[in-house]
Amino acid sequence: MIFHTTLDLTEVVRELQTEGWQITGEDLAAISPYLTDHIMRFGTYATTELTVRPDAFDPHLDVDFEAEEEPAAA
């Protein structure tokens, strides 16, 4: 995807140059196809809950395994 975007940007920049626009290195840096300023690679994780103890595990399942299933209608 980045390669295709780079090709598209290159085409537009060349068109602008033929129209007389002056394109600088700073201009090209601003339209980089691989902007990472807004990306948090490892995400954002709250660490405030690390000290909260979870509720005790309750192994009881409230399921009646002896209940018969009704036969499916044919």
C-alpha positions in Angstrom: 0.0 0.0 0.0 2.8 2.4 0.8 4.5 1.7 -2.5 1.3 2.5 -4.5 0.8 5.6 -2.4 4.4 6.7 -3.1 3.8 6.2 -6.9 0.6 8.3 -6.7 2.4 11.1 -4.7 5.3 11.1 -7.1 3.0 11.6 -10.1 1.2 14.5 -8.4 4.5 16.1 -7.4 5.8 15.9 -10.9 2.6 17.4 -12.3 2.9 20.3 -9.8 6.5 20.9 -10.9 5.5 21.0 -14.5 2.9 23.6 -13.6 5.7 25.7 -12.0 5.3 24.9 -8.3 8.5 24.8 -6.3 8.6 21.6 -4.2 11.0 21.4 -1.3 12.3 18.6 0.8 10.2 19.9 3.7 7.1 19.7 1.4 7.9 16.1 0.6 8.5 15.2 4.2 5.0 16.5 5.1 3.3 14.2 2.6 5.3 11.1 3.4 3.3 7.9 2.8 4.7 6.4 6.0 3.7 9.0 8.7 4.1 7.6 12.1 3.6 10.5 14.4 0.0 9.6 15.3 0.6 5.8 15.6 1.4 4.2 18.9 3.1 1.0 17.8 2.4 -0.9 21.0 -0.9 0.8 21.8 -1.9 2.6 25.0 -2.5 0.5 28.0 -3.8 1.6 31.3 -1.7 0.3 34.2 -3.8 1.6 37.0 -5.7 -1.7 37.3 -2.6 -3.8 37.9 -3.0 -3.6 41.6 -6.8 -4.5 41.7 -7.3 -8.0 42.9 -9.8 -10.1 40.8 -12.9 -11.7 42.4 -12.4 -15.2 43.7 -12.9 -17.9 41.1 -16.2 -19.7 41.4 -16.0 -23.1 39.8 -19.8 -23.7 40.1 -21.5 -23.8 36.7 -25.2 -23.1 36.7 -26.0 -25.6 33.9 -28.3 -28.6 34.0 -26.4 -31.2 32.0 -29.1 -33.8 32.6 -31.8 -31.9 30.7 -33.0 -33.7 27.6 -32.9 -31.9 24.3 -36.0 -31.9 22.3 -35.6 -33.7 18.9 -35.4 -31.3 16.0 -38.5 -31.1 13.8 -38.1 -32.9 10.6 
